[in-house]
Amino acid sequence: MEIKEIFEKHKIVLSEEQERQFLKYYDFLVSENQKYNLTATTSKEEVFYKHFLDSVLPESEITENAKIIDIGSGAGFPAVPLKIVRSDLKFTLVDSLNKRVNFLNELFILLNLGDIKAVHARAEDFIKENRESYDFAVARAVAPLNTLLEYMVPYLKVGGRCLIYKSQKLEEEIVEAKKAMEILSVKIVKVLEYELGDASRKILIVEKTEKTNEKYPRGKNLPKLKPL
């Protein structure tokens, strides 16, 4: 099935230029995948559903001209597909592997994207100059929820929101992250649920209600080793 048809089934209409950008993205992803180890999924229809469509499904939840940080962006999901369908959004992609950042910077040039940059840094280091400066934070397939929240929430302005892409075990992760949500002052706004071909997706949206204590995120890999 063509990408345009797949998106239209979910009420997202792509322009000819957007369709071209997604096809270029796919070709570049597959051609560079062996070099950068970007994705285990390389069949065209699977990439269209499980990476491209998946990334853009919550775009209506994002306010116009929002400033967004993507934590652990890897091959650019969800930030780059979101940028293709929403040229108004301004993105910073943070990844700890320099080779992925190199891939992303080449991709931005190939797709002629503006207001988007990739940064080689750990989330707990990049925060030092960027605390509470973003409207939204997004993350997909990165870490358990209690760990992710500690990395994401400090970047948000008060009133900002996290969009966290998860699969079937979200309810269990929410229970395990209850303490982290209290400490980091976030509340659940909603959970979006979608079917993606033969797979399903849940997207948790949480909102930051108060400033974050400056000791978060903790260094020395503690958000992963000793989650809140």
Sine and cosine of phi, psi and omega as CSV:
sin_phi,cos_phi,sin_psi,cos_psi,sin_omega,cos_omega
0.00,0.00,0.64,-0.77,0.00,-1.00
-0.95,0.32,0.45,-0.89,-0.05,-1.00
-0.88,0.47,-0.59,0.81,-0.01,-1.00
-0.87,0.49,-0.68,0.73,0.01,-1.00
-0.91,0.41,-0.68,0.73,0.00,-1.00
-0.86,0.51,-0.71,0.70,0.00,-1.00
-0.93,0.37,-0.64,0.77,-0.02,-1.00
-0.90,0.44,-0.52,0.85,0.07,-1.00
-0.87,0.49,-0.41,0.91,0.02,-1.00
-0.95,-0.31,0.39,0.92,0.11,-0.99
0.89,0.46,0.53,0.85,0.10,-1.00
-0.90,-0.44,0.90,-0.44,-0.05,-1.00
-0.99,-0.16,0.86,-0.51,0.00,-1.00
-1.00,-0.05,0.66,-0.75,0.16,-0.99
-0.96,0.26,0.19,-0.98,0.04,-1.00
-0.88,0.48,-0.63,0.78,0.01,-1.00
-0.91,0.42,-0.67,0.74,0.03,-1.00
-0.90,0.44,-0.66,0.75,0.05,-1.00
-0.87,0.49,-0.70,0.72,0.03,-1.00
-0.87,0.49,-0.67,0.74,-0.01,-1.00
-0.89,0.46,-0.69,0.72,0.02,-1.00
-0.90,0.44,-0.64,0.77,0.01,-1.00
-0.92,0.39,-0.64,0.77,0.09,-1.00
-0.89,0.45,-0.67,0.75,0.03,-1.00
-0.85,0.52,-0.75,0.66,-0.01,-1.00
-0.86,0.51,-0.75,0.66,-0.04,-1.00
-0.87,0.49,-0.68,0.74,-0.02,-1.00
-0.93,0.37,-0.65,0.76,0.03,-1.00
-0.86,0.52,-0.74,0.67,-0.04,-1.00
-0.94,0.35,-0.66,0.75,-0.04,-1.00
-0.92,0.39,-0.53,0.85,-0.05,-1.00
-0.99,-0.14,-0.06,1.00,-0.16,-0.99
-0.87,0.49,-0.67,0.74,-0.03,-1.00
-0.90,0.44,-0.63,0.78,-0.02,-1.00
-0.92,0.39,-0.66,0.75,-0.15,-0.99
-0.96,-0.29,-0.16,0.99,-0.04,-1.00
0.80,0.60,0.88,0.47,-0.16,-0.99
-1.00,-0.03,-0.60,0.80,-0.09,-1.00
-0.43,-0.90,0.54,-0.84,0.10,-0.99
-1.00,0.07,-0.26,0.97,-0.03,-1.00
-0.99,-0.17,0.89,-0.46,-0.03,-1.00
-0.80,-0.60,-0.18,0.98,0.02,-1.00
-0.93,0.38,0.61,-0.79,-0.16,-0.99
-0.83,0.55,-0.78,0.63,-0.07,-1.00
-0.91,0.42,-0.61,0.79,0.03,-1.00
-0.90,0.43,-0.67,0.74,0.04,-1.00
-0.90,0.44,-0.67,0.74,0.01,-1.00
-0.86,0.51,-0.70,0.72,-0.02,-1.00
-0.98,0.21,-0.83,0.56,-0.27,-0.96
-1.00,0.08,-0.25,0.97,0.07,-1.00
-0.90,-0.43,-0.81,0.58,-0.11,-0.99
-0.96,0.27,-0.85,0.53,0.00,-1.00
-0.88,0.47,-0.71,0.70,0.01,-1.00
-0.79,0.61,-0.70,0.72,-0.04,-1.00
-0.90,0.43,-0.61,0.79,-0.16,-0.99
-1.00,-0.04,-0.16,0.99,-0.12,-0.99
-0.82,0.57,-0.61,0.79,-0.01,-1.00
-1.00,0.00,0.31,0.95,-0.13,-0.99
-0.87,0.49,-0.47,0.88,0.00,-1.00
-0.93,0.36,-0.24,0.97,0.03,-1.00
-0.99,0.12,-0.15,0.99,-0.10,-1.00
-0.98,-0.18,0.80,-0.61,-0.05,-1.00
-0.95,0.33,0.37,-0.93,-0.06,-1.00
-0.89,0.45,0.63,-0.77,0.05,-1.00
0.87,0.49,0.39,0.92,-0.04,-1.00
-0.91,0.40,0.52,-0.85,0.09,-1.00
-0.99,-0.16,0.84,-0.54,-0.21,-0.98
-0.78,-0.62,0.66,-0.75,0.13,-0.99
-0.93,-0.38,0.72,-0.70,0.04,-1.00
-0.94,-0.34,0.90,-0.43,-0.07,-1.00
-1.00,-0.06,0.81,-0.58,0.00,-1.00
0.91,0.40,0.81,0.59,-0.23,-0.97
-0.97,0.22,-0.29,0.96,0.11,-0.99
0.83,0.56,-0.89,-0.45,-0.03,-1.00
-1.00,0.09,0.15,0.99,0.08,-1.00
0.97,-0.25,0.19,0.98,0.01,-1.00
-0.99,-0.16,0.75,-0.66,0.11,0.99
-1.00,-0.08,-0.02,1.00,-0.22,-0.97
-0.88,0.48,-0.73,0.68,-0.13,-0.99
-0.93,0.37,-0.73,0.68,0.10,-0.99
-0.85,0.53,-0.63,0.77,0.06,-1.00
-0.88,0.47,-0.67,0.74,0.01,-1.00
-0.90,0.45,-0.62,0.79,0.01,-1.00
-0.88,0.47,-0.68,0.73,-0.04,-1.00
-1.00,0.05,-0.27,0.96,-0.02,-1.00
-0.73,-0.68,0.99,0.11,-0.07,-1.00
-0.91,0.42,-0.29,0.96,0.00,-1.00
-0.95,0.31,-0.35,0.94,-0.11,-0.99
-0.98,0.19,0.52,-0.85,-0.03,-1.00
-0.89,-0.45,0.85,-0.52,-0.17,-0.99
-0.88,-0.47,0.61,-0.79,0.27,-0.96
-0.85,-0.53,0.83,-0.56,0.01,-1.00
-0.96,-0.28,0.80,-0.61,-0.04,-1.00
-0.90,-0.43,0.81,-0.59,0.05,-1.00
-0.61,-0.79,0.58,-0.82,-0.08,-1.00
-1.00,0.08,-0.13,0.99,0.02,-1.00
-0.97,-0.25,0.87,-0.49,-0.08,-1.00
-0.89,0.45,-0.55,0.84,-0.02,-1.00
-0.91,0.42,-0.56,0.83,0.05,-1.00
-0.94,0.35,-0.63,0.77,0.04,-1.00
-0.89,0.46,-0.65,0.76,0.06,-1.00
-0.87,0.49,-0.70,0.71,0.05,-1.00
-0.84,0.54,-0.73,0.68,-0.06,-1.00
-0.90,0.44,-0.68,0.73,0.00,-1.00
-0.90,0.44,-0.60,0.80,0.10,-0.99
-0.91,0.41,-0.65,0.76,0.00,-1.00
-0.89,0.46,-0.69,0.73,-0.01,-1.00
-0.86,0.51,-0.63,0.77,0.02,-1.00
-0.93,0.38,-0.72,0.70,-0.01,-1.00
-0.85,0.53,-0.66,0.75,-0.07,-1.00
-1.00,-0.02,-0.02,1.00,0.01,-1.00
0.84,0.55,0.77,0.64,-0.02,-1.00
-0.99,-0.14,0.69,-0.73,0.08,-1.00
-0.93,-0.37,0.19,-0.98,0.00,-1.00
0.81,0.58,0.66,0.75,0.07,-1.00
-0.51,-0.86,0.72,-0.70,0.00,-1.00
-0.61,-0.79,0.47,-0.88,0.06,-1.00
-0.92,-0.40,0.68,-0.73,-0.07,-1.00
-0.83,-0.56,0.75,-0.66,0.08,-1.00
-1.00,0.05,0.97,-0.23,-0.03,-1.00
-0.24,-0.97,0.33,-0.94,0.19,-0.98
-1.00,0.05,0.55,-0.83,-0.06,-1.00
-0.85,0.53,-0.60,0.80,-0.05,-1.00
-0.97,0.26,-0.24,0.97,0.07,-1.00
-1.00,-0.09,-0.69,0.73,-0.03,-1.00
-0.89,0.45,-0.41,0.91,-0.03,-1.00
-0.88,0.47,-0.46,0.89,-0.16,-0.99
-0.84,0.55,-0.59,0.81,0.00,-1.00
-0.97,-0.25,0.04,1.00,-0.18,-0.98
-0.72,-0.69,0.36,0.93,-0.03,-1.00
-0.90,0.44,0.70,-0.71,0.10,-0.99
0.78,0.63,0.72,0.69,-0.04,-1.00
-0.84,-0.54,0.10,1.00,-0.03,-1.00
-0.88,-0.47,0.50,-0.87,0.04,-1.00
-0.99,0.13,-0.58,0.82,0.00,-1.00
-0.67,-0.74,0.49,-0.87,0.19,-0.98
-0.81,-0.59,0.67,-0.74,0.01,-1.00
-0.81,-0.59,0.50,-0.87,0.07,-1.00
-0.41,-0.91,0.60,-0.80,-0.07,-1.00
-0.65,-0.76,0.84,-0.54,0.09,-1.00
0.81,0.58,0.74,0.67,-0.07,-1.00
-0.95,-0.32,-0.78,0.62,-0.13,-0.99
-0.27,-0.96,0.20,-0.98,0.10,-1.00
-0.86,0.52,0.41,-0.91,-0.13,-0.99
-0.85,0.53,-0.70,0.72,-0.05,-1.00
-0.90,0.44,-0.54,0.84,0.08,-1.00
-0.95,0.30,-0.74,0.68,-0.04,-1.00
-0.85,0.53,-0.70,0.71,-0.05,-1.00
-0.86,0.51,-0.63,0.78,-0.01,-1.00
-0.91,0.41,-0.55,0.83,0.05,-1.00
-0.97,0.24,-0.58,0.81,-0.17,-0.99
-1.00,0.06,-0.73,0.68,-0.19,-0.98
-0.86,0.50,-0.64,0.77,-0.01,-1.00
-0.86,0.50,-0.38,0.93,0.02,-1.00
-0.97,0.24,-0.31,0.95,-0.13,-0.99
-1.00,0.08,0.60,-0.80,0.25,-0.97
-0.91,0.40,0.37,-0.93,0.13,-0.99
-0.88,0.48,0.76,-0.65,-0.10,-1.00
1.00,-0.07,-0.17,0.98,0.05,-1.00
-0.96,0.29,0.26,-0.97,-0.09,-1.00
-0.77,-0.64,0.55,-0.83,0.17,-0.99
-0.99,-0.17,0.69,-0.72,0.19,-0.98
-0.93,-0.37,0.92,-0.39,-0.12,-0.99
-0.89,-0.46,0.90,-0.44,-0.08,-1.00
-1.00,0.08,0.86,-0.50,-0.04,-1.00
-0.70,-0.72,0.14,-0.99,0.05,-1.00
-0.91,-0.42,-0.70,-0.71,-0.23,-0.97
-0.94,0.35,-0.45,0.89,-0.14,-0.99
-1.00,-0.01,0.35,0.94,-0.08,-1.00
-0.86,0.52,-0.69,0.72,-0.05,-1.00
-0.86,0.52,-0.68,0.74,0.03,-1.00
-0.89,0.46,-0.66,0.75,-0.02,-1.00
-0.92,0.40,-0.58,0.82,0.03,-1.00
-0.90,0.44,-0.67,0.75,0.04,-1.00
-0.88,0.48,-0.71,0.70,-0.03,-1.00
-0.93,0.37,-0.38,0.92,-0.06,-1.00
-0.99,-0.13,0.15,0.99,-0.06,-1.00
-0.84,0.54,-0.70,0.71,-0.01,-1.00
-0.91,0.42,-0.68,0.73,0.01,-1.00
-0.87,0.49,-0.65,0.76,0.01,-1.00
-0.90,0.44,-0.63,0.78,0.02,-1.00
-0.92,0.39,-0.74,0.67,-0.05,-1.00
-0.90,0.44,-0.63,0.78,-0.08,-1.00
-1.00,-0.03,0.00,1.00,0.05,-1.00
0.84,0.54,0.87,0.50,0.12,-0.99
-0.81,-0.58,0.50,-0.87,0.06,-1.00
-0.82,-0.57,0.53,-0.85,0.05,-1.00
-0.96,0.27,0.78,-0.63,0.06,-1.00
-1.00,-0.06,-0.77,0.64,0.02,-1.00
-0.20,-0.98,0.24,-0.97,0.16,-0.99
-0.85,-0.52,0.83,-0.56,0.06,-1.00
-1.00,-0.09,0.63,-0.78,0.03,-1.00
-0.80,-0.60,0.70,-0.71,-0.03,-1.00
-0.68,-0.73,0.42,-0.91,0.20,-0.98
-0.97,-0.25,0.73,-0.68,-0.03,-1.00
-0.84,-0.54,0.99,0.10,-0.08,-1.00
0.89,0.46,-0.90,-0.44,-0.02,-1.00
-1.00,-0.10,0.17,0.99,-0.01,-1.00
-0.85,-0.53,0.23,-0.97,0.05,-1.00
-0.77,-0.63,0.38,-0.93,-0.09,-1.00
-0.67,-0.74,0.63,-0.78,0.15,-0.99
-0.85,-0.53,0.67,-0.74,0.04,-1.00
-0.84,-0.54,0.88,-0.47,0.02,-1.00
-1.00,0.01,0.77,-0.64,0.07,-1.00
-0.91,-0.42,0.85,-0.52,0.06,-1.00
-0.84,-0.54,0.46,-0.89,-0.03,-1.00
-0.87,-0.49,0.66,-0.75,0.02,-1.00
-0.99,0.11,0.80,-0.61,-0.10,-0.99
-0.96,-0.27,-0.31,0.95,0.00,-1.00
-0.56,-0.83,0.30,-0.95,0.07,-1.00
-0.86,0.51,0.50,-0.87,-0.02,-1.00
-1.00,-0.04,0.71,-0.70,0.11,-0.99
-0.82,0.58,0.71,-0.71,-0.12,-0.99
-0.93,0.37,-0.13,0.99,0.04,-1.00
-0.98,0.20,-0.14,0.99,0.05,-1.00
-0.96,-0.29,0.61,-0.79,-0.04,1.00
-0.97,0.25,0.57,-0.83,0.02,-1.00
-0.94,0.33,0.48,-0.88,0.04,-1.00
-1.00,0.07,-0.23,-0.97,0.07,-1.00
0.83,0.56,0.50,0.87,0.06,-1.00
0.90,0.43,0.30,0.96,-0.07,-1.00
-0.89,0.45,-0.56,0.83,0.05,-1.00
-0.83,0.56,-0.50,0.86,0.05,-1.00
-1.00,0.04,-0.67,0.75,-0.09,-1.00
-0.97,0.25,-0.61,0.79,-0.01,-1.00
-0.70,-0.72,0.97,0.23,-0.04,-1.00
-0.87,0.50,0.49,-0.87,0.02,-1.00
-0.87,0.50,0.00,0.00,0.00,0.00
